[in-house]
Amino acid sequence: MVGGNAIRGTRIGAGPSNETERGEAAPRRRVSYWCANGHESRPSFAMDAETPEQWDCPRCGLPAGRDRENPPAAPRTEPYKSHLAYVKERRSDADGEAILAEALERLRRRREGEG
């Protein structure tokens, strides 16, 4: 039924619907954070809560800091590396040749033993 009188998202008897019945909210304060793209976000915190040094910008996802003139830099994303690229970082070509020769020699010895 479209356009009915039902209140969506609540149940009858689910609990208080206004603040006076729930109690008083803790005193709040807003803190400004700026990202490298110049977006300002102003989350609210309880007065006695510790505020973080950085906050993720809700518009672009970059880290945001409290200093408008010097926002934190965007994190550097590493490109995808294959397993072979990581191996090549750790081993030289000479190491690879020696490991291959050793593995081939073991394989030849195993095949000679079978025959």
C-alpha positions in Angstrom: 0.0 0.0 0.0 1.6 3.3 -1.1 1.0 6.4 0.9 -0.5 4.7 3.9 -0.6 6.0 7.4 2.1 3.6 8.7 5.1 5.1 10.4 8.1 3.4 8.7 11.1 2.3 10.7 9.4 2.1 14.1 7.2 -0.3 16.0 4.4 0.4 18.3 5.8 0.3 21.8 9.4 0.4 20.5 10.4 3.1 23.0 10.5 6.8 23.5 10.5 8.9 20.3 11.6 12.3 21.7 14.6 13.4 23.8 12.7 14.4 26.9 11.7 10.8 27.4 15.2 9.4 26.6 17.1 11.7 29.0 19.4 14.6 28.2 22.2 14.3 25.6 25.8 14.8 26.7 27.1 18.3 26.0 28.6 18.4 22.5 31.2 20.4 20.7 32.0 20.5 16.9 35.6 20.2 15.7 36.7 21.3 12.2 38.9 19.0 10.0 40.2 19.9 6.5 41.5 17.5 3.9 44.0 18.1 1.1 41.1 18.9 -1.3 39.9 21.7 1.0 36.8 20.0 2.2 35.7 20.8 5.8 34.0 18.3 8.0 32.7 19.1 11.4 31.9 16.0 13.5 30.6 16.5 17.0 32.1 15.0 20.1 31.2 14.9 23.7 32.8 17.8 25.6 34.9 15.4 27.8 35.9 13.1 24.8 39.4 13.1 23.3 39.3 14.4 19.7 41.4 12.5 17.2 44.2 14.3 15.3 42.9 13.0 12.0 39.4 12.3 10.6 38.4 10.7 7.3 36.8 13.2 5.0 33.2 12.1 4.3 33.3 13.7 0.8 36.5 12.3 -0.7 37.8 9.8 1.9 41.2 11.5 2.3 42.6 12.0 5.8 41.7 15.4 7.3 43.5 17.3 10.0 42.7 20.2 12.2 45.2 22.6 10.6 43.4 24.2 7.6 46.7 25.5 6.0 48.6 22.2 6.4 46.2 19.2 5.9 47.6 15.7 6.0 49.0 14.3 2.7 47.0 11.7 0.8 48.3 8.2 1.5 50.5 6.8 -1.2 48.9 3.8 -2.9 51.2 1.0 -3.9 50.5 -0.5 -7.3 49.7 -4.2 -7.4 52.8 -6.5 -7.5 52.8 -10.1 -8.6 54.5 -12.8 -6.6 57.3 -12.8 -9.2 57.9 -9.1 -8.6 58.3 -9.6 -4.9 60.7 -12.5 -5.5 62.8 -10.4 -7.9 63.1 -7.8 -5.2 64.6 -10.3 -2.9 66.7 -12.4 -5.3 69.2 -11.5 -8.0 69.3 -13.2 -11.4 72.4 -15.1 -10.3 70.5 -16.4 -7.2 67.6 -17.5 -9.4 70.0 -19.3 -11.8 71.6 -21.1 -8.9 68.3 -22.1 -7.3 67.0 -23.4 -10.7 70.2 -25.4 -11.3 69.9 -27.0 -7.9 66.2 -27.9 -8.4 67.0 -29.4 -11.8 69.8 -31.4 -10.4 67.5 -32.9 -7.7 64.9 -33.7 -10.3 67.4 -35.5 -12.5 68.7 -37.5 -9.5 65.2 -38.5 -8.6 64.4 -39.6 -12.1 67.6 -41.7 -12.4 66.6 -43.5 -9.2 63.2 -44.4 -10.5 64.5 -45.9 -13.8 
